[in-house]
Amino acid sequence: MEVMWAIVIVIVCGAAGGFVNVFIGDSGLHLPRVENGILQPGFLGTLLVGALAAVGSWGAAKAITIFGTATPAFTFSTGDVANALMLGFGGAKWFKSETEKTVLQRTASIAAGKHIDQNAAVIIASGTPSQALKAAEQMRS
């Protein structure tokens, strides 16, 4: 039973790490949605990925026997909690980076087929991925 509590703690800590990641960048606190044909996972997606990254890593590191007769001593430490937080954050960051990469690729594709617009170029170079995509879509053909 203590293993189940440890798994719950790791999942919660991984989700907490993912939640912290929600506020970095331009994604903000929103539900999953499709915007400009691109899935924006929202805070629920980052929570899920953070939790899965943390529990997957913890499970691989601990490798305890769930079924069977061999039952080595089970330990759970503050290091496990810290790793779950960091892996939740890192997993969510990777997931968000993949989404932003898709947005920026679409931005480049749209902007490449349009006339030069210095104002749009400034926004694309310095704005968030969502702002860059909107600027590229507003450029004249």
Secondary structure, 3 states (H helix, E strand, C coil): CHHHHHHHHHHHHHHHHHHHHHCCCCCCCCCCEEECCEEECHHHHHHHHHHHHHHHHHHHHHCCCCCCCCCCCCCCCHHHHHHHHHHHHHHHHHHHHHHHHHHHHHHHHHHHCCCCCHHHHHHHHHCCHHHHHHHHHHCCC
